[in-house]
Every structure is written in structure tokens, then in C-alpha cells.
Amino acid sequence: MLKKPPKLKSTIRSKAKGNVDIATLFAIELLTLLFLNSLAEEAKAKAFEEKSATIRAHHVKAVSKKVLRKARG
């Protein structure tokens, strides 16, 4: 079974008004990982467009709004 990072788990539980089920924590972690994966893929494509071998902060900033819009639905 996967271990939760304590910061994420404690942050979610402190923000919630009641108890948080473990399945909910897993769903939140999965969605977070999927979002970070799509952000990394878009930043990789942006870096490739600029003929850069390394993904830098300005690549991530350049695609962050587009990825956030896509994540909202």
C-alpha cells in the first residue's frame, strides 16, 4: 500500500470540516499526480519547441495557465 506524504494528508484534514476517508485522500493524490504529469508534459513540449534540452522554470510558467484551464474542465 502506498504511504501518504504527511504534509498533504495533514493539510487536507486540517482544511476539511469533518473526517476524510482514505479513499478520498487517494483520489486527491491521484488527481494531483495527473495534474503534475500533464504540466510536465506540456513544459517538455514547450522546451522542445525552443530547442532546449532542459525544462526550465519559464517553460513551466509559460504553459501553466493553459494546463490549469484544461484541468478545470
mmJSON file of the N, C-alpha and C atoms, coordinates in Angstrom:
{"data_MODEL":{"atom_site":{
"group_PDB":["ATOM","ATOM","ATOM","ATOM","ATOM","ATOM","ATOM","ATOM","ATOM","ATOM","ATOM","ATOM","ATOM","ATOM","ATOM","ATOM","ATOM","ATOM","ATOM","ATOM","ATOM","ATOM","ATOM","ATOM","ATOM","ATOM","ATOM","ATOM","ATOM","ATOM","ATOM","ATOM","ATOM","ATOM","ATOM","ATOM","ATOM","ATOM","ATOM","ATOM","ATOM","ATOM","ATOM","ATOM","ATOM","ATOM","ATOM","ATOM","ATOM","ATOM","ATOM","ATOM","ATOM","ATOM","ATOM","ATOM","ATOM","ATOM","ATOM","ATOM","ATOM","ATOM","ATOM","ATOM","ATOM","ATOM","ATOM","ATOM","ATOM","ATOM","ATOM","ATOM","ATOM","ATOM","ATOM","ATOM","ATOM","ATOM","ATOM","ATOM","ATOM","ATOM","ATOM","ATOM","ATOM","ATOM","ATOM","ATOM","ATOM","ATOM","ATOM","ATOM","ATOM","ATOM","ATOM","ATOM","ATOM","ATOM","ATOM","ATOM","ATOM","ATOM","ATOM","ATOM","ATOM","ATOM","ATOM","ATOM","ATOM","ATOM","ATOM","ATOM","ATOM","ATOM","ATOM","ATOM","ATOM","ATOM","ATOM","ATOM","ATOM","ATOM","ATOM","ATOM","ATOM","ATOM","ATOM","ATOM","ATOM","ATOM","ATOM","ATOM","ATOM","ATOM","ATOM","ATOM","ATOM","ATOM","ATOM","ATOM","ATOM","ATOM","ATOM","ATOM","ATOM","ATOM","ATOM","ATOM","ATOM","ATOM","ATOM","ATOM","ATOM","ATOM","ATOM","ATOM","ATOM","ATOM","ATOM","ATOM","ATOM","ATOM","ATOM","ATOM","ATOM","ATOM","ATOM","ATOM","ATOM","ATOM","ATOM","ATOM","ATOM","ATOM","ATOM","ATOM","ATOM","ATOM","ATOM","ATOM","ATOM","ATOM","ATOM","ATOM","ATOM","ATOM","ATOM","ATOM","ATOM","ATOM","ATOM","ATOM","ATOM","ATOM","ATOM","ATOM","ATOM","ATOM","ATOM","ATOM","ATOM","ATOM","ATOM","ATOM","ATOM","ATOM","ATOM","ATOM","ATOM","ATOM","ATOM","ATOM","ATOM","ATOM","ATOM","ATOM","ATOM","ATOM","ATOM"],
"id":[1,2,3,4,5,6,7,8,9,10,11,12,13,14,15,16,17,18,19,20,21,22,23,24,25,26,27,28,29,30,31,32,33,34,35,36,37,38,39,40,41,42,43,44,45,46,47,48,49,50,51,52,53,54,55,56,57,58,59,60,61,62,63,64,65,66,67,68,69,70,71,72,73,74,75,76,77,78,79,80,81,82,83,84,85,86,87,88,89,90,91,92,93,94,95,96,97,98,99,100,101,102,103,104,105,106,107,108,109,110,111,112,113,114,115,116,117,118,119,120,121,122,123,124,125,126,127,128,129,130,131,132,133,134,135,136,137,138,139,140,141,142,143,144,145,146,147,148,149,150,151,152,153,154,155,156,157,158,159,160,161,162,163,164,165,166,167,168,169,170,171,172,173,174,175,176,177,178,179,180,181,182,183,184,185,186,187,188,189,190,191,192,193,194,195,196,197,198,199,200,201,202,203,204,205,206,207,208,209,210,211,212,213,214,215,216,217,218,219],
"type_symbol":["N","C","C","N","C","C","N","C","C","N","C","C","N","C","C","N","C","C","N","C","C","N","C","C","N","C","C","N","C","C","N","C","C","N","C","C","N","C","C","N","C","C","N","C","C","N","C","C","N","C","C","N","C","C","N","C","C","N","C","C","N","C","C","N","C","C","N","C","C","N","C","C","N","C","C","N","C","C","N","C","C","N","C","C","N","C","C","N","C","C","N","C","C","N","C","C","N","C","C","N","C","C","N","C","C","N","C","C","N","C","C","N","C","C","N","C","C","N","C","C","N","C","C","N","C","C","N","C","C","N","C","C","N","C","C","N","C","C","N","C","C","N","C","C","N","C","C","N","C","C","N","C","C","N","C","C","N","C","C","N","C","C","N","C","C","N","C","C","N","C","C","N","C","C","N","C","C","N","C","C","N","C","C","N","C","C","N","C","C","N","C","C","N","C","C","N","C","C","N","C","C","N","C","C","N","C","C","N","C","C","N","C","C","N","C","C","N","C","C"],
"label_atom_id":["N","CA","C","N","CA","C","N","CA","C","N","CA","C","N","CA","C","N","CA","C","N","CA","C","N","CA","C","N","CA","C","N","CA","C","N","CA","C","N","CA","C","N","CA","C","N","CA","C","N","CA","C","N","CA","C","N","CA","C","N","CA","C","N","CA","C","N","CA","C","N","CA","C","N","CA","C","N","CA","C","N","CA","C","N","CA","C","N","CA","C","N","CA","C","N","CA","C","N","CA","C","N","CA","C","N","CA","C","N","CA","C","N","CA","C","N","CA","C","N","CA","C","N","CA","C","N","CA","C","N","CA","C","N","CA","C","N","CA","C","N","CA","C","N","CA","C","N","CA","C","N","CA","C","N","CA","C","N","CA","C","N","CA","C","N","CA","C","N","CA","C","N","CA","C","N","CA","C","N","CA","C","N","CA","C","N","CA","C","N","CA","C","N","CA","C","N","CA","C","N","CA","C","N","CA","C","N","CA","C","N","CA","C","N","CA","C","N","CA","C","N","CA","C","N","CA","C","N","CA","C","N","CA","C","N","CA","C","N","CA","C","N","CA","C","N","CA","C","N","CA","C","N","CA","C"],
"label_alt_id":[null,null,null,null,null,null,null,null,null,null,null,null,null,null,null,null,null,null,null,null,null,null,null,null,null,null,null,null,null,null,null,null,null,null,null,null,null,null,null,null,null,null,null,null,null,null,null,null,null,null,null,null,null,null,null,null,null,null,null,null,null,null,null,null,null,null,null,null,null,null,null,null,null,null,null,null,null,null,null,null,null,null,null,null,null,null,null,null,null,null,null,null,null,null,null,null,null,null,null,null,null,null,null,null,null,null,null,null,null,null,null,null,null,null,null,null,null,null,null,null,null,null,null,null,null,null,null,null,null,null,null,null,null,null,null,null,null,null,null,null,null,null,null,null,null,null,null,null,null,null,null,null,null,null,null,null,null,null,null,null,null,null,null,null,null,null,null,null,null,null,null,null,null,null,null,null,null,null,null,null,null,null,null,null,null,null,null,null,null,null,null,null,null,null,null,null,null,null,null,null,null,null,null,null,null,null,null,null,null,null,null,null,null,null,null,null,null,null,null],
"label_comp_id":["MET","MET","MET","LEU","LEU","LEU","LYS","LYS","LYS","LYS","LYS","LYS","PRO","PRO","PRO","PRO","PRO","PRO","LYS","LYS","LYS","LEU","LEU","LEU","LYS","LYS","LYS","SER","SER","SER","THR","THR","THR","ILE","ILE","ILE","ARG","ARG","ARG","SER","SER","SER","LYS","LYS","LYS","ALA","ALA","ALA","LYS","LYS","LYS","GLY","GLY","GLY","ASN","ASN","ASN","VAL","VAL","VAL","ASP","ASP","ASP","ILE","ILE","ILE","ALA","ALA","ALA","THR","THR","THR","LEU","LEU","LEU","PHE","PHE","PHE","ALA","ALA","ALA","ILE","ILE","ILE","GLU","GLU","GLU","LEU","LEU","LEU","LEU","LEU","LEU","THR","THR","THR","LEU","LEU","LEU","LEU","LEU","LEU","PHE","PHE","PHE","LEU","LEU","LEU","ASN","ASN","ASN","SER","SER","SER","LEU","LEU","LEU","ALA","ALA","ALA","GLU","GLU","GLU","GLU","GLU","GLU","ALA","ALA","ALA","LYS","LYS","LYS","ALA","ALA","ALA","LYS","LYS","LYS","ALA","ALA","ALA","PHE","PHE","PHE","GLU","GLU","GLU","GLU","GLU","GLU","LYS","LYS","LYS","SER","SER","SER","ALA","ALA","ALA","THR","THR","THR","ILE","ILE","ILE","ARG","ARG","ARG","ALA","ALA","ALA","HIS","HIS","HIS","HIS","HIS","HIS","VAL","VAL","VAL","LYS","LYS","LYS","ALA","ALA","ALA","VAL","VAL","VAL","SER","SER","SER","LYS","LYS","LYS","LYS","LYS","LYS","VAL","VAL","VAL","LEU","LEU","LEU","ARG","ARG","ARG","LYS","LYS","LYS","ALA","ALA","ALA","ARG","ARG","ARG","GLY","GLY","GLY"],
"label_asym_id":["A","A","A","A","A","A","A","A","A","A","A","A","A","A","A","A","A","A","A","A","A","A","A","A","A","A","A","A","A","A","A","A","A","A","A","A","A","A","A","A","A","A","A","A","A","A","A","A","A","A","A","A","A","A","A","A","A","A","A","A","A","A","A","A","A","A","A","A","A","A","A","A","A","A","A","A","A","A","A","A","A","A","A","A","A","A","A","A","A","A","A","A","A","A","A","A","A","A","A","A","A","A","A","A","A","A","A","A","A","A","A","A","A","A","A","A","A","A","A","A","A","A","A","A","A","A","A","A","A","A","A","A","A","A","A","A","A","A","A","A","A","A","A","A","A","A","A","A","A","A","A","A","A","A","A","A","A","A","A","A","A","A","A","A","A","A","A","A","A","A","A","A","A","A","A","A","A","A","A","A","A","A","A","A","A","A","A","A","A","A","A","A","A","A","A","A","A","A","A","A","A","A","A","A","A","A","A","A","A","A","A","A","A","A","A","A","A","A","A"],
"label_entity_id":["1","1","1","1","1","1","1","1","1","1","1","1","1","1","1","1","1","1","1","1","1","1","1","1","1","1","1","1","1","1","1","1","1","1","1","1","1","1","1","1","1","1","1","1","1","1","1","1","1","1","1","1","1","1","1","1","1","1","1","1","1","1","1","1","1","1","1","1","1","1","1","1","1","1","1","1","1","1","1","1","1","1","1","1","1","1","1","1","1","1","1","1","1","1","1","1","1","1","1","1","1","1","1","1","1","1","1","1","1","1","1","1","1","1","1","1","1","1","1","1","1","1","1","1","1","1","1","1","1","1","1","1","1","1","1","1","1","1","1","1","1","1","1","1","1","1","1","1","1","1","1","1","1","1","1","1","1","1","1","1","1","1","1","1","1","1","1","1","1","1","1","1","1","1","1","1","1","1","1","1","1","1","1","1","1","1","1","1","1","1","1","1","1","1","1","1","1","1","1","1","1","1","1","1","1","1","1","1","1","1","1","1","1","1","1","1","1","1","1"],
"label_seq_id":[1,1,1,2,2,2,3,3,3,4,4,4,5,5,5,6,6,6,7,7,7,8,8,8,9,9,9,10,10,10,11,11,11,12,12,12,13,13,13,14,14,14,15,15,15,16,16,16,17,17,17,18,18,18,19,19,19,20,20,20,21,21,21,22,22,22,23,23,23,24,24,24,25,25,25,26,26,26,27,27,27,28,28,28,29,29,29,30,30,30,31,31,31,32,32,32,33,33,33,34,34,34,35,35,35,36,36,36,37,37,37,38,38,38,39,39,39,40,40,40,41,41,41,42,42,42,43,43,43,44,44,44,45,45,45,46,46,46,47,47,47,48,48,48,49,49,49,50,50,50,51,51,51,52,52,52,53,53,53,54,54,54,55,55,55,56,56,56,57,57,57,58,58,58,59,59,59,60,60,60,61,61,61,62,62,62,63,63,63,64,64,64,65,65,65,66,66,66,67,67,67,68,68,68,69,69,69,70,70,70,71,71,71,72,72,72,73,73,73],
"pdbx_PDB_ins_code":[null,null,null,null,null,null,null,null,null,null,null,null,null,null,null,null,null,null,null,null,null,null,null,null,null,null,null,null,null,null,null,null,null,null,null,null,null,null,null,null,null,null,null,null,null,null,null,null,null,null,null,null,null,null,null,null,null,null,null,null,null,null,null,null,null,null,null,null,null,null,null,null,null,null,null,null,null,null,null,null,null,null,null,null,null,null,null,null,null,null,null,null,null,null,null,null,null,null,null,null,null,null,null,null,null,null,null,null,null,null,null,null,null,null,null,null,null,null,null,null,null,null,null,null,null,null,null,null,null,null,null,null,null,null,null,null,null,null,null,null,null,null,null,null,null,null,null,null,null,null,null,null,null,null,null,null,null,null,null,null,null,null,null,null,null,null,null,null,null,null,null,null,null,null,null,null,null,null,null,null,null,null,null,null,null,null,null,null,null,null,null,null,null,null,null,null,null,null,null,null,null,null,null,null,null,null,null,null,null,null,null,null,null,null,null,null,null,null,null],
"Cartn_x":[0.841,0.0,0.89,0.457,1.237,1.189,2.301,2.333,2.073,1.318,0.968,2.059,2.341,3.219,2.493,3.119,2.408,1.906,2.599,2.176,0.843,0.704,-0.533,-1.696,-1.481,-2.528,-2.972,-2.023,-2.385,-3.026,-2.595,-3.185,-4.636,-4.907,-6.277,-7.174,-6.701,-7.518,-7.733,-6.768,-6.957,-7.94,-7.998,-8.921,-10.347,-10.484,-11.803,-12.553,-13.849,-14.685,-14.912,-14.815,-15.049,-13.958,-14.292,-13.336,-13.177,-11.977,-11.682,-11.355,-12.066,-11.873,-10.537,-9.941,-8.664,-8.825,-9.98,-10.222,-10.207,-10.713,-10.689,-9.259,-8.445,-7.035,-6.327,-6.622,-6.019,-6.484,-7.765,-8.288,-7.631,-7.455,-6.807,-5.359,-4.668,-3.276,-3.188,-4.096,-4.099,-4.333,-5.311,-5.588,-4.409,-3.742,-2.563,-1.449,-1.222,-0.181,-0.516,-1.784,-2.185,-1.989,-2.315,-2.118,-0.641,0.2,1.636,2.225,1.706,2.17,1.828,0.602,0.223,1.006,1.27,2.077,3.495,4.062,5.418,5.464,4.442,4.407,4.312,3.47,3.334,4.625,5.261,6.518,7.616,7.583,8.55,8.363,7.116,6.839,7.283,7.062,7.481,9.008,9.695,11.157,11.662,10.993,11.378,11.188,10.099,9.867,10.996,11.518,12.596,13.971,14.009,15.25,16.128,15.477,16.179,16.163,17.279,17.362,16.857,16.717,16.309,15.006,14.11,12.878,13.216,13.003,13.304,12.022,12.164,11.009,10.155,10.794,9.986,9.166,9.587,8.779,7.51,7.671,6.521,5.563,6.102,5.246,4.492,5.126,4.503,3.288,3.299,2.193,1.241,1.544,0.739,-0.712,-0.95,-2.324,-3.134,-2.502,-3.193,-3.558,-2.645,-2.89,-3.948,-3.913,-4.931,-6.311,-6.394,-7.68,-8.197,-7.3,-7.682,-8.12,-7.49,-7.816,-9.166,-9.567,-10.87,-12.029,-11.817,-12.861,-13.526],
"Cartn_y":[-1.175,0.0,1.244,2.262,3.486,4.273,4.88,5.746,7.169,7.89,9.274,10.212,11.252,12.28,12.959,13.104,13.631,15.054,15.863,17.237,17.315,16.536,16.533,16.032,14.946,14.345,15.307,15.906,16.813,18.094,18.564,19.765,19.527,18.393,18.079,17.929,17.239,17.031,18.319,19.232,20.491,21.397,21.306,22.131,21.581,20.266,19.638,19.949,20.014,20.303,19.054,17.873,16.62,15.617,14.354,13.287,13.103,12.697,12.461,10.986,10.337,8.919,8.709,7.543,7.228,7.165,6.747,6.708,8.119,9.069,10.46,10.978,10.611,11.024,10.435,9.169,8.548,9.232,9.592,10.266,11.63,12.36,13.675,13.527,12.525,12.322,11.926,11.078,10.668,11.865,12.695,13.875,14.848,14.97,15.832,15.31,14.002,13.413,13.535,13.357,13.514,14.945,15.905,17.309,17.616,17.163,17.417,16.734,15.554,14.854,15.653,16.161,16.929,18.245,18.85,20.07,19.786,18.679,18.32,18.005,17.331,17.011,18.276,19.204,20.462,21.283,21.305,22.037,21.384,20.066,19.349,19.718,19.796,20.18,21.614,22.5,23.898,23.997,23.239,23.242,22.684,21.677,21.102,22.111,22.906,23.95,24.971,25.277,26.26,25.626,24.355,23.611,23.594,23.414,23.334,21.886,21.426,20.057,19.943,21.08,21.097,21.872,21.353,22.074,23.076,24.341,25.394,26.007,26.871,27.479,28.278,28.97,29.778,28.908,27.674,26.755,26.368,26.086,25.706,26.882,28.075,29.255,29.553,29.289,29.578,28.693,27.469,26.547,26.371,26.979,26.731,27.182,28.341,28.819,27.891,27.405,26.503,25.193,24.662,23.398,23.59,24.718,24.984,25.101,25.763,25.884,24.514,23.659,22.325,21.474,21.664,20.879,21.258,22.493,22.935,22.317,22.026,21.35,22.179],
"Cartn_z":[0.0,0.0,0.0,-0.713,-0.812,0.492,0.832,2.006,1.569,2.352,2.057,2.558,1.807,2.356,3.52,4.657,5.829,5.628,4.849,4.666,3.913,2.843,2.076,2.922,3.621,4.443,5.542,6.237,7.327,6.805,5.645,5.062,4.673,4.056,3.643,4.859,5.86,7.055,7.822,7.802,8.517,7.786,6.461,5.678,5.697,5.897,5.873,7.159,7.062,8.234,9.085,8.483,9.204,8.908,9.098,8.814,7.312,6.912,5.496,5.326,4.426,4.162,3.447,3.64,2.996,1.475,0.996,-0.454,-1.029,-0.276,-0.715,-0.799,0.17,0.144,-1.07,-1.386,-2.565,-3.849,-3.909,-5.099,-5.283,-4.188,-4.262,-4.711,-4.174,-4.574,-6.049,-6.517,-7.911,-8.83,-8.496,-9.309,-9.303,-8.164,-8.081,-8.976,-8.943,-9.787,-11.268,-11.63,-13.025,-13.501,-12.629,-12.984,-13.176,-12.254,-12.376,-13.604,-13.941,-15.137,-16.399,-16.475,-17.663,-17.738,-16.586,-16.561,-17.05,-16.618,-17.04,-18.533,-19.053,-20.478,-21.336,-20.92,-21.668,-21.596,-20.428,-20.289,-21.129,-21.226,-22.064,-23.535,-23.964,-25.351,-25.616,-24.662,-24.807,-24.892,-24.055,-24.093,-25.424,-25.954,-27.237,-28.366,-28.287,-29.287,-29.301,-28.121,-28.004,-28.154,-28.542,-28.743,-27.494,-26.353,-25.079,-24.601,-24.083,-23.576,-22.145,-21.469,-20.076,-19.928,-19.096,-18.773,-17.672,-17.959,-17.005,-16.471,-15.482,-14.82,-15.794,-16.744,-17.666,-18.615,-18.856,-19.659,-18.892,-17.606,-16.773,-16.63,-16.404,-16.274,-17.562,-18.687,-19.981,-20.251,-19.755,-20.032,-18.854,-17.732,-16.529,-16.687,-17.3,-17.461,-18.352,-19.417,-20.34,-19.643,-18.851,-18.159,-17.068,-16.363,-15.351,-15.979,-17.117,-17.815,-18.224,-18.71,-19.142,-17.934,-16.783,-15.594,-15.001,-15.189,-14.667,-15.414,-16.667,-17.426,-18.449],
"occupancy":[1.0,1.0,1.0,1.0,1.0,1.0,1.0,1.0,1.0,1.0,1.0,1.0,1.0,1.0,1.0,1.0,1.0,1.0,1.0,1.0,1.0,1.0,1.0,1.0,1.0,1.0,1.0,1.0,1.0,1.0,1.0,1.0,1.0,1.0,1.0,1.0,1.0,1.0,1.0,1.0,1.0,1.0,1.0,1.0,1.0,1.0,1.0,1.0,1.0,1.0,1.0,1.0,1.0,1.0,1.0,1.0,1.0,1.0,1.0,1.0,1.0,1.0,1.0,1.0,1.0,1.0,1.0,1.0,1.0,1.0,1.0,1.0,1.0,1.0,1.0,1.0,1.0,1.0,1.0,1.0,1.0,1.0,1.0,1.0,1.0,1.0,1.0,1.0,1.0,1.0,1.0,1.0,1.0,1.0,1.0,1.0,1.0,1.0,1.0,1.0,1.0,1.0,1.0,1.0,1.0,1.0,1.0,1.0,1.0,1.0,1.0,1.0,1.0,1.0,1.0,1.0,1.0,1.0,1.0,1.0,1.0,1.0,1.0,1.0,1.0,1.0,1.0,1.0,1.0,1.0,1.0,1.0,1.0,1.0,1.0,1.0,1.0,1.0,1.0,1.0,1.0,1.0,1.0,1.0,1.0,1.0,1.0,1.0,1.0,1.0,1.0,1.0,1.0,1.0,1.0,1.0,1.0,1.0,1.0,1.0,1.0,1.0,1.0,1.0,1.0,1.0,1.0,1.0,1.0,1.0,1.0,1.0,1.0,1.0,1.0,1.0,1.0,1.0,1.0,1.0,1.0,1.0,1.0,1.0,1.0,1.0,1.0,1.0,1.0,1.0,1.0,1.0,1.0,1.0,1.0,1.0,1.0,1.0,1.0,1.0,1.0,1.0,1.0,1.0,1.0,1.0,1.0,1.0,1.0,1.0,1.0,1.0,1.0,1.0,1.0,1.0,1.0,1.0,1.0],
"B_iso_or_equiv":[0.0,0.0,0.0,0.0,0.0,0.0,0.0,0.0,0.0,0.0,0.0,0.0,0.0,0.0,0.0,0.0,0.0,0.0,0.0,0.0,0.0,0.0,0.0,0.0,0.0,0.0,0.0,0.0,0.0,0.0,0.0,0.0,0.0,0.0,0.0,0.0,0.0,0.0,0.0,0.0,0.0,0.0,0.0,0.0,0.0,0.0,0.0,0.0,0.0,0.0,0.0,0.0,0.0,0.0,0.0,0.0,0.0,0.0,0.0,0.0,0.0,0.0,0.0,0.0,0.0,0.0,0.0,0.0,0.0,0.0,0.0,0.0,0.0,0.0,0.0,0.0,0.0,0.0,0.0,0.0,0.0,0.0,0.0,0.0,0.0,0.0,0.0,0.0,0.0,0.0,0.0,0.0,0.0,0.0,0.0,0.0,0.0,0.0,0.0,0.0,0.0,0.0,0.0,0.0,0.0,0.0,0.0,0.0,0.0,0.0,0.0,0.0,0.0,0.0,0.0,0.0,0.0,0.0,0.0,0.0,0.0,0.0,0.0,0.0,0.0,0.0,0.0,0.0,0.0,0.0,0.0,0.0,0.0,0.0,0.0,0.0,0.0,0.0,0.0,0.0,0.0,0.0,0.0,0.0,0.0,0.0,0.0,0.0,0.0,0.0,0.0,0.0,0.0,0.0,0.0,0.0,0.0,0.0,0.0,0.0,0.0,0.0,0.0,0.0,0.0,0.0,0.0,0.0,0.0,0.0,0.0,0.0,0.0,0.0,0.0,0.0,0.0,0.0,0.0,0.0,0.0,0.0,0.0,0.0,0.0,0.0,0.0,0.0,0.0,0.0,0.0,0.0,0.0,0.0,0.0,0.0,0.0,0.0,0.0,0.0,0.0,0.0,0.0,0.0,0.0,0.0,0.0,0.0,0.0,0.0,0.0,0.0,0.0,0.0,0.0,0.0,0.0,0.0,0.0],
"pdbx_formal_charge":[null,null,null,null,null,null,null,null,null,null,null,null,null,null,null,null,null,null,null,null,null,null,null,null,null,null,null,null,null,null,null,null,null,null,null,null,null,null,null,null,null,null,null,null,null,null,null,null,null,null,null,null,null,null,null,null,null,null,null,null,null,null,null,null,null,null,null,null,null,null,null,null,null,null,null,null,null,null,null,null,null,null,null,null,null,null,null,null,null,null,null,null,null,null,null,null,null,null,null,null,null,null,null,null,null,null,null,null,null,null,null,null,null,null,null,null,null,null,null,null,null,null,null,null,null,null,null,null,null,null,null,null,null,null,null,null,null,null,null,null,null,null,null,null,null,null,null,null,null,null,null,null,null,null,null,null,null,null,null,null,null,null,null,null,null,null,null,null,null,null,null,null,null,null,null,null,null,null,null,null,null,null,null,null,null,null,null,null,null,null,null,null,null,null,null,null,null,null,null,null,null,null,null,null,null,null,null,null,null,null,null,null,null,null,null,null,null,null,null],
"auth_seq_id":[1,1,1,2,2,2,3,3,3,4,4,4,5,5,5,6,6,6,7,7,7,8,8,8,9,9,9,10,10,10,11,11,11,12,12,12,13,13,13,14,14,14,15,15,15,16,16,16,17,17,17,18,18,18,19,19,19,20,20,20,21,21,21,22,22,22,23,23,23,24,24,24,25,25,25,26,26,26,27,27,27,28,28,28,29,29,29,30,30,30,31,31,31,32,32,32,33,33,33,34,34,34,35,35,35,36,36,36,37,37,37,38,38,38,39,39,39,40,40,40,41,41,41,42,42,42,43,43,43,44,44,44,45,45,45,46,46,46,47,47,47,48,48,48,49,49,49,50,50,50,51,51,51,52,52,52,53,53,53,54,54,54,55,55,55,56,56,56,57,57,57,58,58,58,59,59,59,60,60,60,61,61,61,62,62,62,63,63,63,64,64,64,65,65,65,66,66,66,67,67,67,68,68,68,69,69,69,70,70,70,71,71,71,72,72,72,73,73,73],
"auth_comp_id":["MET","MET","MET","LEU","LEU","LEU","LYS","LYS","LYS","LYS","LYS","LYS","PRO","PRO","PRO","PRO","PRO","PRO","LYS","LYS","LYS","LEU","LEU","LEU","LYS","LYS","LYS","SER","SER","SER","THR","THR","THR","ILE","ILE","ILE","ARG","ARG","ARG","SER","SER","SER","LYS","LYS","LYS","ALA","ALA","ALA","LYS","LYS","LYS","GLY","GLY","GLY","ASN","ASN","ASN","VAL","VAL","VAL","ASP","ASP","ASP","ILE","ILE","ILE","ALA","ALA","ALA","THR","THR","THR","LEU","LEU","LEU","PHE","PHE","PHE","ALA","ALA","ALA","ILE","ILE","ILE","GLU","GLU","GLU","LEU","LEU","LEU","LEU","LEU","LEU","THR","THR","THR","LEU","LEU","LEU","LEU","LEU","LEU","PHE","PHE","PHE","LEU","LEU","LEU","ASN","ASN","ASN","SER","SER","SER","LEU","LEU","LEU","ALA","ALA","ALA","GLU","GLU","GLU","GLU","GLU","GLU","ALA","ALA","ALA","LYS","LYS","LYS","ALA","ALA","ALA","LYS","LYS","LYS","ALA","ALA","ALA","PHE","PHE","PHE","GLU","GLU","GLU","GLU","GLU","GLU","LYS","LYS","LYS","SER","SER","SER","ALA","ALA","ALA","THR","THR","THR","ILE","ILE","ILE","ARG","ARG","ARG","ALA","ALA","ALA","HIS","HIS","HIS","HIS","HIS","HIS","VAL","VAL","VAL","LYS","LYS","LYS","ALA","ALA","ALA","VAL","VAL","VAL","SER","SER","SER","LYS","LYS","LYS","LYS","LYS","LYS","VAL","VAL","VAL","LEU","LEU","LEU","ARG","ARG","ARG","LYS","LYS","LYS","ALA","ALA","ALA","ARG","ARG","ARG","GLY","GLY","GLY"],
"auth_asym_id":["A","A","A","A","A","A","A","A","A","A","A","A","A","A","A","A","A","A","A","A","A","A","A","A","A","A","A","A","A","A","A","A","A","A","A","A","A","A","A","A","A","A","A","A","A","A","A","A","A","A","A","A","A","A","A","A","A","A","A","A","A","A","A","A","A","A","A","A","A","A","A","A","A","A","A","A","A","A","A","A","A","A","A","A","A","A","A","A","A","A","A","A","A","A","A","A","A","A","A","A","A","A","A","A","A","A","A","A","A","A","A","A","A","A","A","A","A","A","A","A","A","A","A","A","A","A","A","A","A","A","A","A","A","A","A","A","A","A","A","A","A","A","A","A","A","A","A","A","A","A","A","A","A","A","A","A","A","A","A","A","A","A","A","A","A","A","A","A","A","A","A","A","A","A","A","A","A","A","A","A","A","A","A","A","A","A","A","A","A","A","A","A","A","A","A","A","A","A","A","A","A","A","A","A","A","A","A","A","A","A","A","A","A","A","A","A","A","A","A"],
"auth_atom_id":["N","CA","C","N","CA","C","N","CA","C","N","CA","C","N","CA","C","N","CA","C","N","CA","C","N","CA","C","N","CA","C","N","CA","C","N","CA","C","N","CA","C","N","CA","C","N","CA","C","N","CA","C","N","CA","C","N","CA","C","N","CA","C","N","CA","C","N","CA","C","N","CA","C","N","CA","C","N","CA","C","N","CA","C","N","CA","C","N","CA","C","N","CA","C","N","CA","C","N","CA","C","N","CA","C","N","CA","C","N","CA","C","N","CA","C","N","CA","C","N","CA","C","N","CA","C","N","CA","C","N","CA","C","N","CA","C","N","CA","C","N","CA","C","N","CA","C","N","CA","C","N","CA","C","N","CA","C","N","CA","C","N","CA","C","N","CA","C","N","CA","C","N","CA","C","N","CA","C","N","CA","C","N","CA","C","N","CA","C","N","CA","C","N","CA","C","N","CA","C","N","CA","C","N","CA","C","N","CA","C","N","CA","C","N","CA","C","N","CA","C","N","CA","C","N","CA","C","N","CA","C","N","CA","C","N","CA","C","N","CA","C","N","CA","C","N","CA","C","N","CA","C","N","CA","C"],
"pdbx_PDB_model_num":[1,1,1,1,1,1,1,1,1,1,1,1,1,1,1,1,1,1,1,1,1,1,1,1,1,1,1,1,1,1,1,1,1,1,1,1,1,1,1,1,1,1,1,1,1,1,1,1,1,1,1,1,1,1,1,1,1,1,1,1,1,1,1,1,1,1,1,1,1,1,1,1,1,1,1,1,1,1,1,1,1,1,1,1,1,1,1,1,1,1,1,1,1,1,1,1,1,1,1,1,1,1,1,1,1,1,1,1,1,1,1,1,1,1,1,1,1,1,1,1,1,1,1,1,1,1,1,1,1,1,1,1,1,1,1,1,1,1,1,1,1,1,1,1,1,1,1,1,1,1,1,1,1,1,1,1,1,1,1,1,1,1,1,1,1,1,1,1,1,1,1,1,1,1,1,1,1,1,1,1,1,1,1,1,1,1,1,1,1,1,1,1,1,1,1,1,1,1,1,1,1,1,1,1,1,1,1,1,1,1,1,1,1,1,1,1,1,1,1]
}}}
